[in-house]
Each structure stands twice: as structure tokens, then as C-alpha cells.
Amino acid sequence: MLEFNILYTLIIAVGVLALLPGTVSFLVWLERRLSAYMQDRVGPNRVGPFGLLQSFADVGKLFLKEDITPTHVDKVFYFLAPCVAVGTALLAFSVVPFGPSSPPPAPVPTVEIVDGKAIERDPAVVKQEFDKRQAEYRKDFTFAIAPGLDIGVLLIFAVGSLAVYGIVLGGWSANNKYSLLGSLRSTAQIISYEIPLGMSILGLVLFTGSLNLEKAIDWQANHGWFVLYQPLAFVLFMTAVFAECNRLPFDLPEAEQELVGGYHTEYSSFKFAMFFLGEYIHMITTSFLMAILFFGGWHFPGISNIDGILGIVLKFAVVSAKVAAFILVYMLVRWTIPRFRFDQLMSLAWKVMIPLSLLNLLCAMIVREFGLSPWFLTVMSCGLFFGAAWLGTRMPVKTAALT
């Protein structure tokens, strides 16, 4: 096995940086083919077999097109915006375990109980035991750039929320009223949906006792997937990440019919491609999060105890299959549900998702406090979901006035 060192981390980082753009190119082709299938069209089928090289042809076109910079833009922030969009998306992926991983070691106790009395242990002994545990953990082959980070989920949310700065800077620096409207919409949307996004996983944290992604996978491998115990939290989380990624039906910051092209109206060539790349990388990252937090990551019944190269390959295949399934959901929803109005989008977050996430967290706290079976939480989550659906059918429907 490989010892953990800076060279190993750099190899993993370079591999991920090289693989992600290629994956995005394939996903663009897949979305275009799937969209064509759902609309009874042919789709790209001229460049390469089954049109597989169409995305690479599009990338070449973006690189070769004239890079136009309008004279009325604020050039510093105009060029900075796409860099922020891509940089935050790549940084958020750094703590995601994209393959089989081991949970970091438990903290070493600094006191021990002898005859009912707490006696402080020798700091040198504590440090020696800690170093030994860390050395054993670092010998494992870890599929992550920054493995074992105890605040992994918090870091992803914090860095992911910074992506809004790229959108705001792009819309403001363009000195275009449509771009500015798109960036303001994005600010309100991301801030609103970050609240239910974060609150939906607090119930998971109560059970795992950590924000570490590897520990979340380990808990599910021993007790069962969280989607079975907290289905409402999964629905809230998935809805919120759709809004965070600006995917339909939450693509109000772009809204071509209303805002021309949204916040990137004034961008072209490679700068536009960077915005596009950041959006797809964020989609990949959130798909990994859904697979890890609610569907056990690499865990699958029957393969948990398989060791060696075969076990690594099978577990990596399981993670990839789960992530691919969520990416397909992203693409299918795009051509299934129409875009919300902006007032509907904000009402969904503040009037529906935030109250439901609070109630779901309260249920998780009750189950945890009284030591009940997690299946009680399943019943409570389903009751909240169907109760909210029933209440929604009894609410008066507001129609937008035509102007």
C-alpha cells in the first residue's frame, strides 16, 4: 500500500483535474442525446460514432472563437468571475471520496477510569497512540484529494456557496441589465436554498456524530442507508441541490426567455466555457454527495467484505453507478418539469422546505434523545411528507396576473 505523502496527494489531484473536464464533455453529449430522445429527435450523430466527438468539436469551437471583451465591462471582475466559478467547483470536490474509503481513526482518550476515578493519561503516550493510529490510517489507498477531513460536509457547503460570487461578479461587471438581474436572482436563490440544504443533513449528523464523509459511509455500512431512515431529508436535499446547481426547474438566473442569457450574456469563447464547466462540475459533486450521504457511497450488500483489488474495483463501480444514476435524474428532470416563476421558487424554499427541514430535524432529535429505533424516524418522515402534500392540496392556488 502507498504511504500518505504530498506526492500521492498531487497525483490524485492532477488525475481528478484531468478527468473532470473529460467527464463533463461526455455528460454534455449524454444530455444532448437524452434530450433528443425525450423530444423524439435524432440529436448529435455526425461527429464520431454516435456523435461521441461532438462535445470535443464544441470545445474546439469555443477555443477557436474570437474572445470578445466588450468595452463597457469592468475588466478586472469580468475576467475574475469565470475563474471563481470554476475554482470553487473544483475546490469543493477535493474532500469528496470518489471510491472506497476507510473512516479516520477515533480520537485517543486523554483520561482513563481507574477504580471509578478519572486519571489523566501521559501526554507522550497519548501522542504515540495517536501517531500510530494515523500511520495505520494513512497506509490505506484513499480515493480523495483531502481524506479524513472532519469538517468535510461543512467545507463543501462553504466553498459551494462561494460560487455565487462568480455569478454576481459576472452579472455586475458586464454592465448589462439582463446580466445584473440574473445575478441578483441567483443570489436570492442560492441564499434561500442553502438553509434547507444544510438543515436536511443535520439529522444525519446526529446519528453519525461527525461531519466526515467517510464516517457517514461507515455508519451506513453498519446500520443501513440513510435514505431508508430519513426519506424526507433526501427529498429536501435533492431539491435544494437542484436549485444550488441552477438546473431546471430552478434555472431562474439564466431563464433565456426572460433574461436573454442571464448572468453570462456578455461572455463568449473560453470564458463562457468556464462558467459551463463550473456548473457541470458542481452537478457531479452534488451527485457524489447524494450517493454518499443517503445511499451509502461505496457500500452495497454482498461486497462490503470483499478485499483486495477486486473489492476496490467493485466498490468503485458501485459509487460510479450511484453517481451516474443521479446525473441521469438531473437530465431527465430538465425535460420533465417546467421552470418555476420566481415567486414560486422563493415560496417553495421559505414556506415549504425550511419548515419541513425544521420538523424533520426535530423528529431526528426525538428519536436520538430517547434511543428509539431509526425506523421510527422513517415513519415520522413519511408522515411529514404526506401531511405536507395533503396540506398543499387544501391551500388556495394563486394565479399570476397577466400584464
C-alpha positions in Angstrom: 0.0 0.0 0.0 1.1 3.6 -0.6 2.2 5.8 2.3 0.4 9.1 2.5 2.6 11.9 1.3 2.4 15.1 -0.7 3.4 13.3 -3.9 0.5 10.9 -3.6 -1.9 13.8 -3.0 -0.6 15.7 -6.0 -1.0 12.6 -8.2 -4.6 12.2 -7.1 -5.3 15.9 -7.6 -3.8 16.0 -11.1 -5.7 12.9 -12.0 -9.0 14.4 -10.9 -8.3 17.7 -12.6 -7.5 15.8 -15.9 -10.6 13.5 -15.6 -13.3 16.0 -14.7 -13.2 18.1 -17.9 -13.3 14.9 -20.0 -16.2 13.7 -17.9 -18.0 17.0 -18.4 -17.6 16.6 -22.2 -19.1 13.2 -22.1 -22.0 14.4 -19.9 -22.8 17.2 -22.4 -23.0 14.6 -25.2 -25.2 12.4 -23.0 -27.6 15.2 -22.1 -28.0 16.2 -25.7 -28.7 12.6 -26.8 -31.1 12.1 -23.9 -32.9 15.4 -24.6 -33.2 14.4 -28.3 -34.6 11.0 -27.3 -37.2 12.6 -25.0 -38.3 15.1 -27.7 -38.3 12.5 -30.5 -35.3 13.9 -32.3 -32.1 12.4 -33.5 -29.5 14.5 -31.6 -25.8 14.8 -32.4 -24.8 11.8 -34.6 -22.4 13.2 -37.2 -19.1 13.7 -35.5 -17.6 10.3 -34.5 -19.6 7.1 -33.7 -23.0 8.0 -32.2 -21.8 11.6 -32.2 -19.4 10.9 -29.3 -16.9 13.5 -30.6 -19.5 16.3 -30.8 -18.6 17.7 -27.4 -14.9 17.8 -28.3 -15.8 19.6 -31.5 -17.8 22.1 -29.5 -14.8 22.6 -27.1 -12.6 23.2 -30.1 -15.0 25.7 -31.4 -15.1 27.6 -28.1 -11.3 27.7 -28.0 -11.0 28.9 -31.6 -13.8 31.5 -31.5 -12.7 35.2 -31.1 -12.5 36.1 -27.5 -14.6 39.3 -27.4 -14.4 41.6 -24.4 -17.0 44.4 -24.5 -15.7 47.9 -23.9 -18.2 48.7 -21.3 -17.3 46.0 -18.8 -15.3 46.2 -15.6 -12.4 44.1 -16.9 -10.9 43.0 -13.5 -14.1 41.4 -12.2 -15.2 40.4 -15.7 -12.2 38.1 -16.0 -12.3 37.1 -12.4 -15.9 35.8 -12.4 -15.4 32.6 -14.5 -12.3 31.8 -12.6 -14.2 32.0 -9.3 -17.0 29.8 -10.8 -14.6 27.0 -11.8 -12.2 27.3 -8.8 -14.9 26.9 -6.2 -16.4 23.9 -8.1 -13.0 22.2 -8.2 -12.2 23.0 -4.6 -15.5 21.6 -3.3 -14.6 18.2 -5.0 -11.3 18.0 -3.0 -12.9 16.3 0.0 -15.3 14.0 -1.8 -14.3 10.3 -1.5 -15.0 9.1 -5.1 -14.2 5.5 -4.3 -13.8 3.0 -1.4 -12.5 4.7 1.7 -11.9 4.0 5.4 -13.2 6.2 8.2 -10.5 8.1 10.1 -9.5 6.7 13.5 -11.4 7.6 16.6 -9.8 10.2 18.9 -7.5 8.9 21.5 -8.9 9.4 25.1 -6.8 11.7 27.3 -8.2 10.3 30.5 -8.9 6.7 31.8 -11.2 5.5 34.5 -9.4 3.6 37.3 -11.5 2.5 40.4 -14.1 5.0 39.5 -11.7 7.9 39.3 -10.7 9.8 36.2 -6.9 9.8 35.8 -5.2 11.9 33.1 -3.0 9.9 30.8 0.6 10.7 30.0 0.6 13.2 27.0 3.5 11.4 25.4 1.6 8.1 25.5 -1.5 9.7 24.1 0.6 11.3 21.2 2.3 8.0 20.5 -1.0 6.1 20.2 -2.5 8.9 18.1 0.5 8.8 15.7 0.2 5.0 15.5 -3.5 5.2 14.5 -2.8 7.9 12.0 0.0 5.9 10.4 -2.2 2.9 10.0 -5.0 5.0 8.5 -2.6 6.7 6.0 -1.5 3.4 4.7 -4.9 2.8 3.1 -5.4 3.8 -0.6 -7.8 6.7 -0.3 -9.9 7.9 -3.2 -9.9 11.6 -2.2 -7.6 14.5 -2.5 -8.0 15.5 1.1 -9.1 12.4 3.0 -10.2 12.2 6.6 -11.3 15.9 7.0 -13.6 16.1 10.0 -15.5 19.1 8.5 -15.8 17.7 5.0 -19.5 18.4 4.5 -19.2 21.8 6.0 -16.3 22.6 3.7 -18.3 21.6 0.6 -21.2 23.7 1.6 -19.0 26.7 2.5 -17.0 26.5 -0.8 -20.1 25.7 -2.8 -21.8 28.9 -1.5 -18.8 30.9 -2.8 -19.8 30.0 -6.4 -22.5 32.7 -6.1 -19.7 35.3 -6.1 -18.7 34.2 -9.6 -22.2 34.7 -10.8 -22.7 38.1 -9.1 -19.3 39.4 -10.3 -20.1 38.2 -13.8 -23.5 39.9 -13.9 -22.4 43.1 -12.2 -19.2 43.6 -14.1 -20.9 43.1 -17.5 -22.8 46.4 -17.1 -25.8 44.7 -18.7 -29.2 45.0 -17.1 -30.2 41.4 -18.0 -27.0 40.0 -16.6 -27.4 42.0 -13.4 -31.0 40.7 -13.0 -29.8 37.2 -13.5 -27.0 37.6 -10.9 -29.4 39.1 -8.4 -31.8 36.2 -8.9 -29.0 33.8 -8.3 -28.0 35.5 -5.1 -31.5 35.3 -3.6 -32.0 31.7 -4.9 -28.7 30.3 -3.5 -29.0 32.0 -0.1 -32.6 30.8 0.3 -31.9 27.2 -0.7 -28.7 26.9 1.3 -30.8 26.9 4.5 -32.8 23.7 3.8 -29.7 22.2 2.1 -27.8 22.4 5.4 -30.6 21.6 7.7 -31.6 18.5 5.8 -28.3 16.8 6.7 -28.3 17.8 10.4 -30.4 14.7 11.2 -27.7 12.6 9.6 -25.0 14.3 11.7 -26.9 13.5 14.8 -26.6 9.8 14.1 -23.1 9.7 12.7 -21.7 12.2 15.2 -19.4 13.7 12.6 -19.3 15.9 9.5 -16.8 13.5 8.0 -18.0 11.8 4.8 -16.0 8.6 5.3 -17.7 8.2 8.8 -21.1 8.7 7.2 -20.4 5.9 4.8 -19.1 3.7 7.6 -22.3 4.3 9.7 -24.5 3.3 6.7 -22.4 0.2 6.0 -23.2 -1.0 9.6 -26.7 0.3 10.1 -28.3 0.8 6.7 -28.6 3.7 4.2 -29.9 7.0 5.4 -32.5 7.2 2.6 -34.4 4.4 4.4 -34.5 6.3 7.7 -34.8 9.9 6.5 -36.5 9.9 3.1 -37.9 13.4 3.7 -34.4 14.7 4.3 -33.3 13.1 1.0 -36.1 14.8 -0.9 -35.3 18.2 0.6 -31.6 17.8 0.0 -32.1 16.7 -3.7 -34.5 19.6 -4.3 -32.1 22.1 -2.8 -29.1 20.9 -4.8 -31.1 21.3 -8.0 -31.5 25.0 -7.0 -27.9 25.3 -6.0 -26.8 24.0 -9.4 -29.2 26.3 -11.3 -30.7 23.3 -13.0 -34.2 23.2 -14.3 -36.8 23.8 -12.9 -34.6 26.2 -10.9 -32.6 27.9 -13.6 -34.1 31.3 -13.0 -30.6 33.0 -13.1 -30.4 32.1 -16.8 -34.0 32.0 -18.0 -33.3 32.5 -21.7 -36.9 33.6 -22.4 -36.7 36.4 -19.9 -33.1 37.4 -19.5 -31.6 36.7 -22.9 -28.7 34.6 -21.5 -28.7 35.5 -17.8 -25.6 36.4 -16.0 -23.2 35.2 -18.8 -24.9 37.1 -21.6 -21.8 39.2 -22.3 -19.4 36.2 -22.1 -18.1 34.2 -25.1 -15.4 31.8 -26.1 -13.3 30.2 -23.3 -14.8 32.5 -20.5 -18.3 31.2 -21.3 -16.9 27.6 -21.3 -15.5 28.1 -17.8 -19.0 29.0 -16.5 -20.4 25.9 -18.2 -17.6 23.7 -16.8 -18.2 25.0 -13.2 -21.9 24.2 -13.4 -21.4 20.7 -14.6 -18.6 20.0 -12.0 -21.0 21.2 -9.3 -23.6 18.8 -10.6 -21.0 15.9 -10.4 -20.1 17.0 -6.8 -23.6 17.1 -5.6 -24.4 13.7 -7.2 -21.5 12.3 -5.2 -22.9 13.9 -2.0 -26.3 12.4 -2.6 -24.8 9.0 -3.2 -22.5 9.2 -0.1 -24.9 10.8 2.4 -28.1 8.9 1.6 -27.1 5.8 -0.4 -24.1 4.5 1.4 -21.4 5.6 -1.0 -19.4 2.5 -2.0 -21.5 0.3 0.2 -23.7 -2.4 -1.4 -25.0 -5.6 0.2 -22.7 -8.5 -0.5 -19.5 -6.7 -1.4 -18.6 -4.9 1.9 -16.3 -7.8 3.0 -14.5 -8.3 -0.3 -10.9 -7.2 0.0 -8.0 -6.7 -2.5 -8.1 -5.3 -6.0 -11.5 -7.0 -6.7 -13.1 -5.3 -3.7 -11.7 -1.9 -4.7 -12.9 -2.3 -8.3 -16.4 -3.4 -7.2 -16.8 -0.6 -4.7 -15.6 2.0 -7.1 -18.1 0.7 -9.7 -20.9 0.9 -7.1 -20.1 4.6 -6.3 -19.9 5.4 -10.1 -23.2 3.7 -10.8 -25.0 5.6 -8.0 -23.5 8.9 -9.2 -24.4 8.2 -12.8 -28.0 7.5 -11.7 -28.3 10.9 -10.0 -26.8 12.6 -13.0 -29.4 11.0 -15.2 -32.1 12.3 -12.8 -30.7 15.8 -13.3 -31.0 15.4 -17.1 -34.5 13.7 -17.0 -35.9 16.4 -14.8 -34.7 19.1 -17.2 -37.3 18.0 -19.8 -40.0 16.9 -17.4 -40.8 19.8 -15.1 -41.4 23.3 -16.4 -39.5 26.3 -14.9 -40.9 27.9 -11.8 -41.8 31.5 -11.6 -39.5 33.4 -9.3 -42.2 33.9 -6.6 -42.9 30.2 -6.7 -39.2 29.4 -6.3 -38.9 31.6 -3.2 -42.2 30.4 -1.7 -41.1 26.8 -2.1 -37.9 27.5 -0.1 -39.3 29.7 2.7 -42.8 28.4 3.1 -42.3 24.7 2.4 -38.8 23.4 2.6 -37.4 25.3 5.6 -40.4 24.4 7.9 -40.2 20.8 6.7 -36.5 20.6 7.4 -37.0 22.0 10.9 -39.7 19.5 11.6 -37.6 16.7 10.2 -34.7 17.8 12.4 -37.0 17.8 15.4 -38.1 14.2 14.7 -34.4 13.1 14.4 -33.7 14.8 17.7 -36.6 13.0 19.4 -35.5 9.6 18.1 -31.9 10.2 19.1 -32.7 11.6 22.5 -35.0 8.7 23.6 -32.9 6.0 21.9 -35.6 4.8 19.6 -35.1 2.7 16.5 -34.3 4.6 13.4 -37.3 3.1 11.8 -39.5 5.4 13.9 -37.8 8.3 12.1 -38.8 6.6 8.8 -42.5 6.7 9.8 -42.2 10.3 11.1 -40.5 11.4 7.8 -43.2 9.8 5.7 -45.9 11.3 7.9 -44.4 14.8 7.5 -44.2 14.3 3.7 -47.7 13.1 3.1 -49.0 15.6 5.7 -47.4 18.5 3.8 -48.8 17.1 0.5 -52.3 16.9 1.9 -52.0 20.4 3.3 -50.8 21.7 -0.1 -53.9 20.4 -1.8 -56.0 22.4 0.7 -54.2 25.6 0.2 -55.7 28.2 -2.2 -54.0 28.4 -5.6 -52.6 31.8 -6.6 -52.5 32.7 -10.3 -50.2 35.3 -11.7 -51.9 38.3 -13.2 -51.4 38.8 -16.9 -49.9 42.2 -17.7 
